[in-house]
């Protein structure tokens, strides 16, 4: 699948590039379910050590316009307007994942997230909340703990080759073959 020119250009002019996704803005027990707020904070934190950091957050359905406005003002307040891109059109995630240095899944409740499996399959490090069991190879951080998220992200970004090498050693089951 193709990535729109503006998104591709953003990804090509930033480094490292992190990505995350949500089907729509949602809340669980009054808290941002997909952790869009945590992604903004992470981007701002990483900008201190990685000034060219880029964060692509895919949000095909907004759902809560007022909350998105709050997030956009937080992006401005944290000084990351040029580093944080919220994509509010339906795009295939895989082409964005393929160009990412780190995929983040900071949900505060979850099922078996397909996006985490896609990242791992593409050998892109995946950093996810420890709110549910995650597939082998997923790096975990404590749910809603911004300091732990930052610490884990910095570890992964500090050794990208080591992370990808570790992922390449994980056996990916041929589930399609098993189904057929």
C-alpha positions as CSV (number, residue, x, y, z in Angstrom):
1,X,0.0,0.0,0.0
2,X,1.1,3.5,-0.6
3,X,1.6,6.3,1.9
4,X,0.4,9.8,1.1
5,X,3.2,12.2,0.0
6,X,2.9,14.3,3.1
7,X,3.2,11.3,5.5
8,X,6.1,9.9,3.5
9,X,7.9,13.2,3.5
10,X,7.4,13.5,7.3
11,X,8.8,10.0,7.8
12,X,11.8,10.7,5.5
13,X,12.7,13.9,7.3
14,X,12.6,12.6,10.9
15,X,14.7,10.2,12.8
16,X,14.0,8.0,14.6
17,X,10.4,7.5,13.5
18,X,7.9,6.1,16.0
19,X,4.4,5.0,15.1
20,X,1.2,4.1,16.9
21,X,-2.4,3.6,15.9
22,X,-6.0,3.6,17.2
23,X,-9.2,2.8,15.4
24,X,-10.8,5.9,17.0
25,X,-10.4,8.0,20.1
26,X,-11.9,6.0,23.0
27,X,-11.8,6.1,26.8
28,X,-11.6,3.3,29.3
29,X,-12.5,4.2,32.9
30,X,-12.1,7.9,31.9
31,X,-8.6,7.5,30.5
32,X,-7.4,7.7,26.9
33,X,-7.7,4.1,25.9
34,X,-5.1,4.1,23.1
35,X,-2.7,6.4,24.9
36,X,-2.5,9.2,22.4
37,X,-1.7,11.5,25.3
38,X,1.2,9.2,26.3
39,X,2.5,9.2,22.7
40,X,2.6,13.1,22.8
41,X,4.5,13.0,26.1
42,X,6.9,10.3,24.8
43,X,7.6,12.4,21.7
44,X,8.3,15.5,23.8
45,X,10.6,13.5,26.1
46,X,12.5,11.9,23.2
47,X,13.0,15.3,21.5
48,X,15.4,16.2,24.3
49,X,17.8,13.5,23.2
50,X,16.6,13.0,19.6
51,X,15.8,16.5,18.2
52,X,14.7,15.1,14.8
53,X,12.3,12.5,16.3
54,X,9.1,11.9,14.4
55,X,5.9,10.3,15.7
56,X,3.1,9.2,13.3
57,X,-0.2,8.4,15.0
58,X,-2.7,6.8,12.7
59,X,-6.3,7.6,13.7
60,X,-8.7,6.7,10.9
61,X,-11.8,7.6,12.9
62,X,-11.5,10.6,15.2
63,X,-14.7,10.0,17.2
64,X,-14.0,12.7,19.8
65,X,-13.2,16.0,18.1
66,X,-12.9,18.0,21.3
67,X,-10.4,15.6,22.8
68,X,-8.3,15.7,19.6
69,X,-8.3,19.5,19.9
70,X,-7.0,19.1,23.5
71,X,-4.3,16.8,22.2
72,X,-3.3,19.3,19.4
73,X,-2.9,22.0,22.0
74,X,-0.8,19.7,24.2
75,X,1.3,19.0,21.1
76,X,1.8,22.8,20.7
77,X,2.4,23.3,24.4
78,X,5.1,20.6,24.5
79,X,6.8,22.1,21.4
80,X,6.4,19.1,19.1
81,X,4.2,20.4,16.3
82,X,6.9,19.6,13.8
83,X,7.6,16.2,15.3
84,X,4.1,14.7,15.9
85,X,1.8,13.9,13.0
86,X,-1.8,12.7,13.6
87,X,-3.0,11.1,10.4
88,X,-6.8,11.2,10.4
89,X,-7.4,9.3,7.2
90,X,-7.7,5.6,6.7
91,X,-4.3,4.3,5.6
92,X,-2.9,0.8,5.6
93,X,-0.7,0.5,8.7
94,X,1.9,-1.9,7.3
95,X,3.7,0.6,5.0
96,X,4.0,3.0,7.9
97,X,5.3,0.2,10.2
98,X,7.9,-0.8,7.7
99,X,9.4,2.6,7.8
100,X,9.2,2.9,11.6
101,X,12.1,2.5,14.1
102,X,9.7,1.7,16.9
103,X,6.0,0.8,17.2
104,X,4.3,1.8,20.4
105,X,1.0,0.3,21.8
106,X,0.3,2.2,25.1
107,X,-3.2,1.0,25.6
108,X,-4.7,0.7,29.1
109,X,-6.8,-2.3,28.1
110,X,-6.4,-4.5,25.1
111,X,-7.1,-7.7,23.3
112,X,-4.6,-9.5,21.1
113,X,-3.5,-6.4,19.2
114,X,-3.0,-7.2,15.5
115,X,-0.8,-4.1,15.1
116,X,1.7,-5.6,17.6
117,X,1.9,-8.8,15.6
118,X,2.3,-6.9,12.3
119,X,5.2,-4.9,13.8
120,X,6.9,-8.1,15.1
121,X,6.3,-9.8,11.7
122,X,8.0,-6.9,9.9
123,X,10.9,-7.0,12.5
124,X,10.0,-3.6,13.9
125,X,10.5,-3.4,17.6
126,X,7.1,-3.2,19.4
127,X,6.9,-1.5,22.8
128,X,3.5,-2.2,24.5
129,X,1.8,-1.7,27.8
130,X,1.8,-4.7,30.2
131,X,-2.0,-4.7,30.5
132,X,-2.5,-8.0,28.8
133,X,-0.2,-10.9,27.7
134,X,1.7,-9.9,24.5
135,X,3.3,-12.0,21.7
136,X,6.9,-13.2,22.2
137,X,9.3,-10.4,21.2
138,X,7.2,-7.5,22.4
139,X,9.0,-5.2,24.8
140,X,6.8,-4.2,27.8
141,X,6.4,-1.1,29.9
142,X,4.1,-0.5,33.0
143,X,0.7,0.6,31.9
144,X,0.2,4.4,32.1
145,X,3.8,4.9,33.4
146,X,5.3,7.7,31.3
147,X,8.7,7.4,32.9
148,X,8.9,3.6,32.2
149,X,7.6,4.1,28.6
150,X,10.4,6.7,28.1
151,X,13.1,4.5,29.6
152,X,12.1,1.4,27.5
153,X,11.9,3.5,24.3
154,X,15.3,4.9,24.9
155,X,16.7,1.4,25.5
156,X,15.3,0.2,22.2
157,X,16.3,3.3,20.2
158,X,19.8,3.0,21.7
159,X,20.4,-0.4,20.1
160,X,18.2,-0.6,17.0
161,X,20.4,-3.3,15.3
162,X,20.4,-5.4,18.4
163,X,16.6,-5.1,18.7
164,X,16.1,-6.1,15.0
165,X,18.5,-9.0,15.3
166,X,16.7,-10.3,18.4
167,X,13.4,-10.1,16.5
168,X,14.9,-11.9,13.5
169,X,15.6,-14.9,15.7
170,X,12.0,-15.3,16.8
171,X,10.2,-18.1,14.9
172,X,7.0,-16.7,13.3
173,X,4.5,-19.5,13.1
174,X,3.0,-20.2,9.6
175,X,-0.6,-19.8,10.7
176,X,-1.9,-19.4,7.2
177,X,-0.3,-22.8,6.3
178,X,-1.9,-24.3,9.4
179,X,-5.3,-22.9,8.5
180,X,-5.0,-24.2,4.9
